[in-house]
Amino acid sequence: MAVVESSTKSDFTTFAVHGGSVVARLAVLDSLRGLAALSVVACHYLILLSATPFGRSTSWWLGIPPLSLLRTAYGSVILFFVLSGYVLALNLMGERRPSWLGFAARRFCRIWLPFAATILISFAIGCISLAENPLLPAIWQANIWQPGTVTVDALVEQIAMPSIPIGLDLPAWSLVHELRISLFFPLLFVLVRRAPAVVLAASLCLNIAVLQAPSWLGQLVPGTAAYIVYFVAGAWLAINRDRIAELAEAVNGYAKALIGIVALLLLAVPGDDPRAPVIAGVGAVLMIGLIAASPATVRLLSAWWCKFLGRISYSLYLTHVVVLMALGSLLGGWLPVSLILAIAAPIIGLVAWIGYRCVERPSIRLGRRLAARFAG
């Protein structure tokens, strides 16, 4: 999940990127992040519906791109990583370049504090509703609190982020990688500026070693190394954004539309395809490069609901599974799956908005104060 600092005014507009049109184009990337988070929510809905008549009747056409993006949301997660590399690079290219301690403090507060709050709330709810509900479908049973995850030892281990998966909040696995990479991103950014081809090739080799090489080789490389290539690609996009914008101006609207369709099809690659890491990565680069350089996408993604979705996207990504687990445990013995999911939709939106207002924004302000102190 790409996490950038948002407030009533998107933090994309606070980076030192000059020119009103460029700032406007960057602002819509926040909306893109919101749409990607919404696709992850849709993916989990479809998983829980898979055993219902609706799920069985629609399974065949959900395998057809670009609808297949909703089946696994793999491309959305890759898009989050590339987007993180893009906006973090813009931050480091600004006129007020943060110190490493300031940068690390802001990223830690931005990512970990909302994550920790969600894990603690999930743990508390899980302790209350741990008993299994035999009336829930098997797929939902596998996606609620399990005895092994609702223990003090498991809580400490998960909240400290030393390992994956995160049983108390399954989508949070990507945040473990994002925080780790973010903490050394300034060094990575310097390397990308000096030797982009070498860094991209090396990070791609790490990706292959972790995800596609024999298990004995993968065990020699930390799992987080597989995702560095996406941050590198995002940083390269940010560094070359002016050149990309010039190229985009020479391309007509039909060609841009075709690039957008191709990017969406690439992002929809099934997550179990061995080529998915590279294919989805290319799709994410094309999508972000197109949106950041195309005025038409500014109008398309500047709708109020897109902007709102962008603001709450981190909380939406963090909390929606916890809401689904809680409602499944509470209502599974009384209501059918489809009705529980219908009830969950507005609750998920409300919880995400509360999380944004009550947890995210205070975390952002704390990070800024710490960064200012380190800078001083």
Residue pairs with C-beta under 8 A, 6 or more apart in sequence:
1 37
1 77
1 80
1 171
1 174
1 175
1 178
1 313
1 314
1 317
1 318
2 33
2 36
2 79
2 80
2 81
2 82
2 83
2 84
2 87
2 178
3 84
3 110
3 111
3 175
3 178
3 314
4 11
4 12
4 30
4 33
4 83
4 84
4 87
4 110
5 11
5 106
5 110
5 364
5 367
6 30
6 310
6 311
6 314
6 356
6 360
6 364
7 361
7 364
10 27
10 30
10 307
10 310
10 311
11 87
12 23
12 26
12 27
12 29
12 30
12 87
12 90
13 23
13 26
13 27
15 26
15 87
15 90
15 91
15 93
15 94
16 90
16 93
16 94
16 95
16 96
17 23
17 26
17 90
17 94
17 241
21 295
21 298
22 241
22 245
24 298
24 302
25 291
25 292
25 293
25 294
25 295
25 297
25 298
26 90
26 292
27 298
27 302
28 291
28 297
28 298
28 300
28 301
28 302
28 306
29 83
29 86
29 87
29 288
29 291
29 292
30 307
30 310
30 311
30 313
31 301
31 302
31 303
31 306
31 307
31 309
31 310
32 79
32 83
32 287
32 288
32 291
32 301
32 310
33 80
33 83
33 310
33 313
34 306
34 307
34 308
34 309
34 310
34 311
34 312
34 313
34 316
35 301
35 306
35 309
36 76
36 79
36 80
36 83
36 313
37 76
37 309
37 313
37 314
37 316
37 317
38 309
38 313
38 316
39 69
39 70
39 73
39 76
40 73
40 76
40 77
40 171
40 317
40 320
41 316
41 317
41 320
41 348
42 70
42 73
43 70
43 71
43 72
43 73
43 76
44 143
44 171
44 320
44 321
44 324
45 341
46 55
46 62
46 70
46 71
47 139
47 143
48 137
48 139
48 140
48 143
48 324
48 328
48 337
48 341
49 55
49 337
49 338
49 341
50 56
50 59
50 139
51 137
51 138
51 139
51 337
52 137
52 336
52 337
52 338
54 338
61 67
62 68
62 70
62 71
63 71
63 270
65 264
65 265
65 268
65 269
66 264
66 265
66 267
66 268
67 268
68 268
68 269
68 270
69 75
69 76
69 264
69 267
69 268
71 270
72 270
72 271
72 272
74 269
74 270
74 271
74 276
74 280
75 266
75 267
75 268
75 269
75 280
75 283
75 284
76 267
77 174
78 230
78 267
78 277
78 280
78 281
78 283
78 284
79 267
79 280
79 283
79 284
79 287
79 288
80 174
80 178
81 174
81 177
81 178
81 227
81 230
81 231
81 234
81 284
82 230
82 231
82 233
82 234
82 237
82 281
82 284
82 285
82 288
83 234
83 284
83 288
84 178
84 181
84 182
84 230
84 231
84 234
85 185
85 230
85 231
85 232
85 233
85 234
85 235
85 237
85 238
86 234
86 235
86 237
86 238
86 288
86 292
87 234
87 238
88 107
88 182
88 185
88 189
88 231
88 234
88 235
89 189
89 192
89 234
89 235
89 237
89 238
89 239
90 238
91 98
91 103
92 98
92 103
92 185
92 186
92 189
93 238
93 239
98 106
98 371
98 375
99 371
99 374
99 375
100 186
101 371
101 374
102 370
102 371
102 372
102 374
102 375
103 185
103 186
103 371
104 182
104 183
105 367
105 370
105 371
105 374
106 367
106 368
106 370
106 371
107 179
107 182
107 183
107 185
107 367
108 179
108 183
108 367
109 363
109 364
109 366
109 367
109 370
110 363
110 364
110 367
111 175
111 178
111 179
111 182
112 161
112 179
113 359
113 363
113 366
114 314
114 315
114 318
114 355
114 359
114 360
114 363
115 159
115 161
115 169
115 172
115 175
115 318
116 159
117 355
117 359
118 169
118 172
118 318
118 319
118 322
118 355
119 155
119 158
119 159
119 166
119 168
119 169
119 172
120 155
120 159
121 322
122 145
122 168
122 169
122 322
122 325
123 150
123 155
123 168
125 145
125 322
125 325
125 326
126 145
126 149
126 150
126 168
126 325
127 150
129 144
129 145
129 326
129 329
129 330
130 145
130 147
130 150
132 141
132 144
133 141
133 144
133 328
133 329
133 332
133 333
135 332
135 333
136 144
136 328
136 332
136 337
137 337
140 328
140 332
140 337
143 170
143 321
143 324
143 325
143 328
144 325
144 328
144 329
145 167
145 168
145 325
145 329
146 167
148 154
148 167
149 158
149 167
149 168
150 168
154 167
154 168
155 168
157 163
158 166
158 167
158 168
161 175
161 176
161 179
161 180
164 173
164 176
164 223
165 173
166 172
166 173
166 176
168 322
169 318
169 319
169 321
169 322
170 321
171 317
171 318
171 320
171 321
172 318
175 318
176 224
177 223
177 224
177 227
178 227
180 224
181 188
181 224
181 227
181 228
181 231
185 231
185 235
188 199
188 228
188 231
188 232
188 235
189 235
191 199
192 199
192 200
192 232
192 235
192 236
192 239
193 239
196 232
196 236
196 239
199 232
200 229
200 232
200 233
200 236
203 225
203 228
203 229
203 232
204 229
204 278
206 221
206 225
206 226
206 228
206 229
207 225
207 226
207 227
207 228
207 229
207 277
207 278
209 217
209 218
209 220
209 221
209 225
209 226
210 218
210 221
210 222
210 223
210 225
210 226
211 218
211 226
211 277
212 274
212 277
226 277
229 281
230 281
230 284
233 281
233 284
233 285
234 285
234 288
237 244
237 285
237 288
237 289
237 292
241 292
241 293
244 289
244 292
244 293
245 292
245 293
247 293
248 256
248 289
248 290
248 293
248 294
249 293
251 259
253 296
256 290
256 294
256 296
259 286
259 290
260 286
260 287
260 290
262 283
262 286
263 283
263 284
263 286
263 287
263 290
264 283
264 287
265 283
266 279
266 280
266 282
266 283
266 286
267 280
267 283
267 284
267 287
268 283
269 275
269 276
269 279
269 280
269 283
270 276
273 279
290 297
291 297
291 301
309 316
311 356
312 349
312 352
312 353
312 355
312 356
314 356
314 360
315 351
315 352
315 353
315 354
315 355
315 356
315 359
315 360
316 348
316 349
316 352
318 355
319 348
319 351
319 352
319 355
320 348
320 351
320 352
323 344
323 347
323 348
323 351
324 341
324 344
324 348
327 340
327 343
327 344
327 347
328 340
331 340
331 343
332 340
335 343
